[in-house]
Amino acid sequence: MNKDCCIGIDLGGTKTAFALVKDDGSILYEFKKETSTGGLELLASMLEGSKELLLKAKELELEVKAIGIGS
């Protein structure tokens, strides 16, 4: 089984979605957080969400190969 995955972050106006995604587009794990309004708060929130995904990837024995951010 291929253990590679990517982190996907979808930055929305009210919610930010975070996910671990396989190459075929299947979502392995996901969660949403309220989008922060300030610049530094927003970056801190994205970093915190990314760290959570990295921990989950380690738990699932996956290797994160890339991060994509959309807005």
C-alpha positions in Angstrom: 0.0 0.0 0.0 1.2 3.5 -0.9 1.9 5.4 2.3 2.3 8.8 0.6 -0.2 11.6 1.2 -0.5 15.4 1.1 -1.8 18.0 3.4 -4.6 20.1 1.9 -5.7 23.4 3.5 -8.8 25.2 2.1 -8.9 28.8 3.5 -12.5 30.0 3.5 -14.1 33.2 4.7 -15.7 31.6 7.8 -14.1 28.1 8.0 -10.7 26.6 7.2 -10.7 23.0 6.2 -7.7 20.7 6.8 -7.2 17.3 5.3 -4.8 14.4 4.7 -5.3 13.5 1.0 -4.1 10.6 -1.1 -2.9 11.0 -4.7 -6.3 9.8 -6.1 -8.1 12.5 -4.1 -9.5 10.3 -1.4 -9.6 12.0 2.0 -8.0 10.0 4.8 -8.7 12.5 7.7 -10.2 15.9 7.8 -11.4 18.6 10.2 -12.5 22.3 10.1 -11.7 25.3 12.2 -13.2 28.8 12.3 -11.1 31.1 10.1 -9.1 33.6 12.2 -9.5 37.3 11.2 -6.0 38.7 11.9 -2.9 38.0 9.7 -0.7 36.5 12.5 -3.7 34.7 14.0 -4.5 33.2 10.6 -0.9 32.0 10.1 -0.8 30.6 13.6 -4.1 28.7 13.1 -2.8 27.2 9.8 0.4 26.2 11.5 -1.5 24.6 14.4 -3.8 22.7 11.9 -0.9 21.5 9.9 0.9 20.2 13.0 -2.3 18.3 13.9 -2.3 16.7 10.4 1.4 15.8 10.7 0.7 14.0 14.0 -2.3 12.2 12.5 -0.1 11.2 9.5 2.5 9.8 11.8 -0.2 7.9 13.8 -1.5 6.4 10.5 2.0 5.6 9.4 1.8 7.9 6.4 4.4 10.1 4.8 3.5 13.7 3.9 5.0 14.6 0.5 3.5 18.1 -0.1 1.2 20.8 1.3 -1.3 22.6 -0.8 -3.2 25.7 0.2 -6.3 27.1 -1.6 -8.4 30.1 -0.9 
